[in-house]
Amino acid sequence: MNKKKLSFFNTNVLILLLSFVPLLIHLFTNAFAGYGYFRDELYYLACSNRLDLGYVDHPPLSIYFLFLCKNIFGDSLFAIRLLPAISSAIIVYFTCKMVVKLGGKRFAIIISSVAVIFAPIYLAMFAYYSMNSFDILLWTIALYLIILIVIENKLSHWVILGFVMGLGLLNKIGFLWLGFGFFAGLLLTDKRRDLLSPKPYLTALIALIIFTPYIIWNFQNNFAHIEFINNATSGKYSQIGPGDFILGQFLIGNPWSAIIWLIGLYYFLFNGNGKKFRLLAIIYLASFTILLVNGHSKPEYLAPAYTMLFAGGGVFLEKLTIVKLRWLRYVIIIPLLISGIVFSPLAIPVLPVEQYINYANSLGFGPSTSEDKELAELPQFYADMFGWEEMAANVSTVYLSLPDEQKDKAFVFGRNYGEASSIEFYKKKYPLPEVVSGHNSYWLWGPKNVSDPVIIITGGNKDNLLKLFDTVEEAMIHTAKYSMPYENNIPIYIARNPKKSLGNNWEEFKHYD
């Protein structure tokens, strides 16, 4: 075997080994650690029971993936978190492949992959099932294809990019930022000559065709997703300002790794070798600007863009230290690795909850939320993994207390999709009636129309409920340790004799946020 083949073999083995690291981290956590189902996971499982071309708060692609996954592997925590775990390995693989295409070798591959593996936002996003893990994955594949387009400019790369961008949009519409940045990059670099060819338009057409079902769904449902975005921006995310967004860019990926991505941004913008790929920097800057101007963007919205900057930063650091300053490699990579390990329990539930609370407090990291919610011992990300089975069990107790003749007329009204979907999910374990809610897609799924209904209501104010029902009985108080405060110590009511038909007044119960 000649040196070139040996080098290629060694490089690919290194890439595969590094790609397995996040997979093993997540598989171990899902099998032997972790907490409970995350609020959104239960909601996605409810969506997967009602396959559609769209949902109020997200496009449908991740739901179809979940439908396939649960029908093959089941709906255990380990099963539904298998695809995000695999995705975590794939983004490391494609980050390393970006490094190779940018001219990087072993050190660049290692430092770029370490930055990705131990970025808190990536650890968190691949720790549970959601569209976010696929968003990061599809961004990374698209960015790799854009690098190939810059280097080789093959029609096949443009076609594949169109499919990836279409799937990206069908997963999360934030993929538009990448599309806008790519177009801006074509205009502002020497790649603008490609705008005179059919290639970029073919890419856009393919993406549009794939995304069209969700566009049609929104037309059919009064642009529900746009209403959802407007409500979320003006409501639960209204306290997030531009300063929070900017500062967040230095926190979501581990503060030490900011050295690498800032160097990567500089490399693409100003370095003689890196300027060939300036289009990548423009994608980042355009996406950053759009989200900043929005005024209420969460920092993690830009998270998918950092794999390319980590790749570029790794390549430039390798070039800077290839002859002199080799000690600088260790000065950067050792603290990066140590800080990544130290911060990882803050992003992925590898510690038992009591140990986590003590550990976070010892580091000075108190509970946090991006939604302006009251918190207890845990940040919202972890607190939303507690209390759901207890809620279902308590509602079941209330349901079983009803006289037999009332059980057939009973259903549960959940204040939000977390409550509704948890009760729906645990119907296989506890005796429970059907569930309705006015929150997001649950509102579209409609009310249960029965005459003389008996409605079990989770939470709310009794005086307010008495405006809607003749009788409201507090059946019990639901408690769940470590859950979000607004999901703890809440009453469970039995309401009878509604003063208005629920179905005829369903519009009043709608809340998209």
Secondary structure in CASP SS format (residue, H / E / C, confidence):
PFRMAT SS
TARGET T0000
AUTHOR 0000-0000-0000
METHOD secondary structure of the structure
MODEL  1
M C 1.00
N C 1.00
K H 1.00
K H 1.00
K H 1.00
L H 1.00
S H 1.00
F H 1.00
F H 1.00
N H 1.00
T H 1.00
N H 1.00
V H 1.00
L H 1.00
I H 1.00
L H 1.00
L H 1.00
L H 1.00
S H 1.00
F H 1.00
V H 1.00
P H 1.00
L H 1.00
L H 1.00
I H 1.00
H H 1.00
L H 1.00
F H 1.00
T H 1.00
N H 1.00
A H 1.00
F H 1.00
A C 1.00
G C 1.00
Y C 1.00
G C 1.00
Y C 1.00
F C 1.00
R H 1.00
D H 1.00
E H 1.00
L H 1.00
Y H 1.00
Y H 1.00
L H 1.00
A H 1.00
C H 1.00
S H 1.00
N C 1.00
R C 1.00
L C 1.00
D C 1.00
L C 1.00
G C 1.00
Y E 1.00
V C 1.00
D C 1.00
H E 1.00
P C 1.00
P C 1.00
L H 1.00
S H 1.00
I H 1.00
Y H 1.00
F H 1.00
L H 1.00
F H 1.00
L H 1.00
C H 1.00
K H 1.00
N H 1.00
I H 1.00
F H 1.00
G C 1.00
D C 1.00
S C 1.00
L H 1.00
F H 1.00
A H 1.00
I H 1.00
R C 1.00
L H 1.00
L H 1.00
P H 1.00
A H 1.00
I H 1.00
S H 1.00
S H 1.00
A H 1.00
I H 1.00
I H 1.00
V H 1.00
Y H 1.00
F H 1.00
T H 1.00
C H 1.00
K H 1.00
M H 1.00
V H 1.00
V H 1.00
K H 1.00
L C 1.00
G C 1.00
G C 1.00
K C 1.00
R H 1.00
F H 1.00
A H 1.00
I H 1.00
I H 1.00
I H 1.00
S H 1.00
S H 1.00
V H 1.00
A H 1.00
V H 1.00
I H 1.00
F C 1.00
A C 1.00
P H 1.00
I H 1.00
Y H 1.00
L H 1.00
A H 1.00
M H 1.00
F C 1.00
A C 1.00
Y C 1.00
Y C 1.00
S C 1.00
M H 1.00
N H 1.00
S H 1.00
F H 1.00
D H 1.00
I H 1.00
L H 1.00
L H 1.00
W H 1.00
T H 1.00
I H 1.00
A H 1.00
L H 1.00
Y H 1.00
L H 1.00
I H 1.00
I H 1.00
L H 1.00
I H 1.00
V H 1.00
I H 1.00
E C 1.00
N C 1.00
K C 1.00
L H 1.00
S H 1.00
H H 1.00
W H 1.00
V H 1.00
I H 1.00
L H 1.00
G H 1.00
F H 1.00
V H 1.00
M H 1.00
G H 1.00
L H 1.00
G H 1.00
L H 1.00
L H 1.00
N H 1.00
K C 1.00
I C 1.00
G C 1.00
F H 1.00
L H 1.00
W H 1.00
L H 1.00
G H 1.00
F H 1.00
G H 1.00
F H 1.00
F H 1.00
A H 1.00
G H 1.00
L H 1.00
L H 1.00
L H 1.00
T C 1.00
D H 1.00
K H 1.00
R H 1.00
R H 1.00
D H 1.00
L H 1.00
L H 1.00
S C 1.00
P C 1.00
K H 1.00
P H 1.00
Y H 1.00
L H 1.00
T H 1.00
A H 1.00
L H 1.00
I H 1.00
A H 1.00
L H 1.00
I H 1.00
I H 1.00
F H 1.00
T H 1.00
P H 1.00
Y H 1.00
I H 1.00
I H 1.00
W H 1.00
N H 1.00
F H 1.00
Q H 1.00
N C 1.00
N C 1.00
F C 1.00
A H 1.00
H H 1.00
I H 1.00
E H 1.00
F H 1.00
I H 1.00
N H 1.00
N H 1.00
A H 1.00
T H 1.00
S H 1.00
G C 1.00
K C 1.00
Y C 1.00
S C 1.00
Q C 1.00
I C 1.00
G C 1.00
P H 1.00
G H 1.00
D H 1.00
F H 1.00
I H 1.00
L H 1.00
G H 1.00
Q C 1.00
F C 1.00
L C 1.00
I C 1.00
G C 1.00
N C 1.00
P H 1.00
W H 1.00
S H 1.00
A H 1.00
I H 1.00
I H 1.00
W H 1.00
L H 1.00
I H 1.00
G H 1.00
L H 1.00
Y H 1.00
Y H 1.00
F H 1.00
L H 1.00
F H 1.00
N C 1.00
G C 1.00
N C 1.00
G H 1.00
K H 1.00
K H 1.00
F H 1.00
R H 1.00
L H 1.00
L H 1.00
A H 1.00
I H 1.00
I H 1.00
Y H 1.00
L H 1.00
A H 1.00
S H 1.00
F H 1.00
T H 1.00
I H 1.00
L H 1.00
L H 1.00
V H 1.00
N H 1.00
G C 1.00
H C 1.00
S C 1.00
K C 1.00
P H 1.00
E H 1.00
Y H 1.00
L H 1.00
A H 1.00
P H 1.00
A H 1.00
Y H 1.00
T H 1.00
M H 1.00
L H 1.00
F H 1.00
A H 1.00
G H 1.00
G H 1.00
G H 1.00
V H 1.00
F H 1.00
L H 1.00
E H 1.00
K H 1.00
L H 1.00
T C 1.00
I C 1.00
V C 1.00
K C 1.00
L C 1.00
R C 1.00
W H 1.00
L H 1.00
R H 1.00
Y H 1.00
V H 1.00
I H 1.00
I H 1.00
I H 1.00
P H 1.00
L H 1.00
L H 1.00
I H 1.00
S H 1.00
G H 1.00
I H 1.00
V H 1.00
F H 1.00
S H 1.00
P H 1.00
L H 1.00
A C 1.00
I C 1.00
P C 1.00
V C 1.00
L C 1.00
P C 1.00
V H 1.00
E H 1.00
Q H 1.00
Y H 1.00
I H 1.00
N H 1.00
Y H 1.00
A H 1.00
N H 1.00
S H 1.00
L H 1.00
G C 1.00
F C 1.00
G C 1.00
P C 1.00
S C 1.00
T C 1.00
S C 1.00
E C 1.00
D C 1.00
K C 1.00
E C 1.00
L C 1.00
A C 1.00
E C 1.00
L C 1.00
P C 1.00
Q H 1.00
F H 1.00
Y H 1.00
A H 1.00
D C 1.00
M C 1.00
F C 1.00
G C 1.00
W H 1.00
E H 1.00
E H 1.00
M H 1.00
A H 1.00
A H 1.00
N H 1.00
V H 1.00
S H 1.00
T H 1.00
V H 1.00
Y H 1.00
L H 1.00
S C 1.00
L C 1.00
P C 1.00
D H 1.00
E H 1.00
Q H 1.00
K H 1.00
D C 1.00
K C 1.00
A E 1.00
F E 1.00
V E 1.00
F E 1.00
G E 1.00
R C 1.00
N C 1.00
Y H 1.00
G H 1.00
E H 1.00
A H 1.00
S H 1.00
S H 1.00
I H 1.00
E H 1.00
F H 1.00
Y H 1.00
K H 1.00
K H 1.00
K C 1.00
Y C 1.00
P C 1.00
L C 1.00
P C 1.00
E E 1.00
V E 1.00
V E 1.00
S E 1.00
G C 1.00
H E 1.00
N C 1.00
S H 1.00
Y H 1.00
W H 1.00
L H 1.00
W H 1.00
G C 1.00
P C 1.00
K C 1.00
N C 1.00
V C 1.00
S C 1.00
D C 1.00
P C 1.00
V E 1.00
I E 1.00
I E 1.00
I E 1.00
T E 1.00
G C 1.00
G C 1.00
N C 1.00
K H 1.00
D H 1.00
N H 1.00
L H 1.00
L C 1.00
K C 1.00
L C 1.00
F E 1.00
D E 1.00
T E 1.00
V E 1.00
E E 1.00
E E 1.00
A E 1.00
M E 1.00
I E 1.00
H E 1.00
T C 1.00
A C 1.00
K C 1.00
Y C 1.00
S C 1.00
M C 1.00
P H 1.00
Y H 1.00
E H 1.00
N C 1.00
N C 1.00
I E 1.00
P E 1.00
I E 1.00
Y E 1.00
I E 1.00
A E 1.00
R E 1.00
N E 1.00
P E 1.00
K C 1.00
K C 1.00
S C 1.00
L C 1.00
G C 1.00
N C 1.00
N C 1.00
W H 1.00
E H 1.00
E H 1.00
F H 1.00
K C 1.00
H E 1.00
Y C 1.00
D C 1.00
END
